[in-house]
């Protein structure tokens, strides 16, 4: 009972704070509140045929600001093009899915599912548009508040760990029959371990919030040679919470994200030849695949007969080894992909099944809802078809244009959030964050370096215009006196 009350209190706290910040025009506080939705993802309520997670509440407040609060500044042309492309993709996918709906459900259910998913996708895009309303110097504070939010999450994770050690029940996992911590158990070597998730609802939710932050700290230390006691202590605490989530997808994100982030940072620091970068990345991938094949040929994957290996062996089995086993055994992603590929429908290939409609096409429904597709890569394909990947590559090109404007020689706020955006993208490929495909998860993080750069240009133009007006006025006065 106490956990239900805490969850409801948390949900209504986000509702009240969002309304207060919007009414008081405290726009920057809305972004900080958005960060604090990460530790409290399970403080959600089922209302109006959908689950209202805290990030949706805050994003709805941001949307209200965009629609009803005037701002004299104009959106840059590249952002306008990006938003138009996104809306076209969403509209085409929705309209064609209505024209060719699945035959396994009623029209009302299909229409409601489309409305809910379209709304979710739009809320995922909202933070990018909203940041036009932030103060021009918000970049000076954004990292600090993001860090505060993650530290709150770490504290909750440590408290949850202590509860497990003391045998005290914690907040139930967000699953149909999740009542105690045992519902979140997982194999690690020979043992079934209890995982931490705090108020995030799932261990992987906590892990995906922590992993980009951990990688960012490590890149800061490794690439920029910063080894302070404070940084080391924060890394150790973050790594402890990360490990105890025992999230296989987050483990994969950590390995790939750390390697990829380091390579990219070094690339932009030294402007190394692109061919050298491609060869370097190719060698790493080849080496990883060869090790993977060799390892999987000699080690069982999460079987009851698994012998006790070292921590590294168990770490591998829990991450890359488990991924291989699940691909071979089949998951909902495999079913959804097979259904899409075997549909023989050109409209589905180009525009997808429609947002969220894979549930009906593949029979992934039950009395209380839908079985989600975890992979953002698969979700992007079945929701939006090939058009979704055209938008994704357009988005990546836009992200690279942001990176080209950022100074990687120092560890600026923009560099940090570009690293986080990249790591979130890797995680989003395995887990559809914020209820959406790979085109959504990284947008709030990409928005920060983008608007920091735009605000910098706006400040420069303002100073230049004021200086120009001053000289014109001064010349006019001099002319009159002469």
JONOR-V247807 format. One line per field, one symbol per residue. ss: DSSP state (@ for helix, = for strand, . for the rest). psi: psi as a letter, one per 40 degrees, with the letter a starting at -180 (. if undefined). burial: + if it has 16 or more other ideal C-beta (glycine too) atoms within 10 Angstrom, else -. A space follows every 50 residues. Layout:
ss: ???
psi: ???
burial: ???
//
This chain:
ss: .@@@@@@@@@@@@@@@@@@@@@@...@@@@@@@@@..@@@....===..= ==.@@@@@@@@@@@@@@@........@@@@@@@@@@@@@@@@@@@@@@@. ......@@@@@@@@@@@@@@@@@@@@@@@@@@@....@@@.@@@@@@@@@ @@@@@@@@@@@@@@@@..............@@@@.===..===....... ..@@@@@@@@@@@@@@@@@@@@@@....@@@@@@@@@@@@@@@@@..@@@ @@@@@@@@@@@@@@@@@@@@...@@@@@@@@@@@@@@@@@@@@@@@@@.. ..........@@@@@@@@@@@@@@@@@@@..@@@@@@@@@@....@@@@@ @......@@@@...==..==.....@@@@@@@@@@@@@@@@@@@@@@@@@ @@@@........@@@@@@@@@@@@@@@@@@..@@@.......@@@@@@@@ @@@@@@@@@@@@@@@@@@@@@@@@@@@@@@@.
psi: dddddddddddddddddddddddefgdddddddddeddefdegiihiffi hgiddddddddddddddehihdiihidddddddddddddddddddddddg iieeiiddddddddddddddddddddddddedeiidfdddeddddddddd dddddddddddddddefhiahiigidfhdiddeeiihgbeihihiiebfe didddddddddddddddddddddefhgidddddddddddddddedfhddd dddddddddddddddddddefihddddddddddddddddddddddddehi hfidehihaiddddddddcddddddddddhaddddddddddedfhddddd eidiheeddddeffiideaihihdhddddddddeaddddddddddddddd dddeeihedigidddddddddddddddddehgifeiaeeddedddddddd ddddddddddddddddddddddddddddddd.
burial: ------+--++-+++-++--++----+++++++++++++++++++----+ -++++++++++++++----------+--+--+--++--++-+++-++--- ++--+---++--++++++++++++++++++++++---++--++-+++-++ -+++-+++-++-++-----+++++---+--+--+-++++----+++++++ ++++++++++++++++++++--+----------++-++--++++++++++ ++++++++-+++-++-++---------------------------+---- ++---+------++++++++++++++-----++-+++-++------++-+ ++++++++++++-+-----+--+++++++++++++-+++-++-++--++- -++--+-+--++++++++++++++++++++++++++++++++++++++++ +++++---------------------------
//
